[in-house]
Amino acid sequence: MRIHDLRPAAGSRKPKKRLGQGIGSGLGKTGGKGTKGQQARAGGGVRPGFEGGQMPLYRRTPKRGFSNFRFAKNYQIVNVSDLDARFEAGMEITVNELYRSGLVKKLTDPVKVLGDGEMTKNFHVKADAFSGQAIEKIEASGGKAEVV
C-alpha cells in the first residue's frame, strides 16, 4: 500500500450542505430555516442559558457562603512506593527527576509526596510538600525530605 492508495472509509465524508441554491435543490429560498421567526433571521437565536423567559438555572440556584475553589492549591501527587520503585538508592530526587521518570505531568504545578506504600531505599527528596507519614517513612529508611 502506498500513500496515494489511502482513502477515507466509505460514507465517512459527506459534501457540505449548499443552502439557498434554487428550488430544485430542496434547500432553496429559505435555506432550511423555515419561514420567519427568530431562528430564520440573520444572527437570530437566543443567548446561552436562556430558558424562554423562565427564570434561568444560573439565577435560580443559591449563591451564598465561601468557596475555596479559586484559591486552593492543586498538588501533583507522588507516593513513596512510586519513588522506591522508580529510583536507585542514594539519589537526590527533584521535581525535574520526577518529570523525567513520568511520575508528574507538569513542571509548573507543585508536587506533594504522600506516604502510601513501603520504602526500602534512602533518598534525598526535594518537593513542595510532604505528608507526615511520607516524612516518617523517608527518614526511617535513612533518607531526607526537604521542602523546596
N, C-alpha and C positions, 0 to 999 in steps of 0.2 A: 504494500500500500504506500502511495506517495501523497504528498500534501495536496496535490490537485485532485485526488480521488475523494477527499473528505467532503461530506455533505451533511447538512443538519438532518435529524430524524424526520421522517415523513409526517407532515401535519404540525410540526413544531413551529414553523414560521408562516405567519399569515400576512397578506398585504394589508396596509393600513386602510381604515375606513375613509373613503373620499366623500365628504359631505357636500351637499349643495351642487351636485353636478348634473342637474336636469331630472325631469320626471321619471324617465326610463331607468334611472339608477336605483330607484327605490328609496333613496335618501336625498332627493332634491328638495327644492323650495324651502321647507322649514329645517332641513338638515338634521332630522331625527329628534328635534326638540319639541315637537307638538306645536300647538298654536297658542300664542300669547302667554301671559303669566310670567311670574318672577324668574322661573328657570329658563324661559325662552329668550330672555334679554341678555345682551352682552354684559358680562360682569355680574350677571344675576346669581341668585342663590343666597343662602344665609351664612352668617359667620359661624365658626366652630363653637360648639357649646350652646347654640340657640335651640330652644325647645318649643318653638311656635308660640311664644308669649307666656308659656307656663314658666314659673319661677325655676331657673336652671339649677342643676345639681350643685354646681360650684357655689351658688348663693344659698342653697337650702342647708348645706352642711355647716355645723357649728365650727367657729374658729376661735377657740379660747385656749388660754394657757400657753405654756412654753414648749417649744420643740428644740431639742438639741441637734437635730439632723444637720443643720447648716454648719455647726461648729465642731461636730465630732471628728476626731482624728481616726482615719481608717488605716489600720495596720495590715501589712502583708505578714502572714503567719508562717513560722517555721518551727517544727518540733525538734527536740534534742535527739530523738531517734533518727530523724532525717539527716542531721549533722553527722551522727555516728555512722550511718550507712554510706554517706557520700564522700567524706573526707578522711584523710590519714591522720594518725595521732601526731600531736605536737604542732599542728598547723595553726596559723593565725587566720581566722575566718572573718572576713569583712563583707559588707553588702555587695561589693563587686564580685567576690568569690561566690556568693550565693546566687547572684545573677548569672554568672558563667555556668554554674552547675545546673541551672534551671529551677532552683527552689523558689526564686522570686521572679515575677514577671517585669517589674519596673524598677529602675534605679531611683526614681523620684519619690516614690511612696515610702513611708517609714516601715521598718521591719521590727517585728516583735518575736522573740524566741519564747516558746511555751515548753512546759516540762512533760510532755506526753511521751511515753516510751522509756526505754533503758539507755544508759550511756556508759560505755566501757572505755572509750579513748579520752585523752585530755586535749583540750583545745583552748586557744585564746580567742574568745568570741567577742566581736565588736558589733553592736546593734543599737537601734534606737530605744528599745525597751525589752525588759525581761520579766517573766512571771517569777514569783517567789520560788516555786518548785524548780524552775529552769536554773536559777542561780544555784540552788542547793545541789542539783544533780551535776552541774558543770564543775562546781568547786569540789564536790565529793570525788569526782574522777581525776582530780589533780589539775583542772583547768582554771581559766579565769574568765569572768563575764564583765565586759566593760561597756558602759553606756556611752554612745558617741553623741 
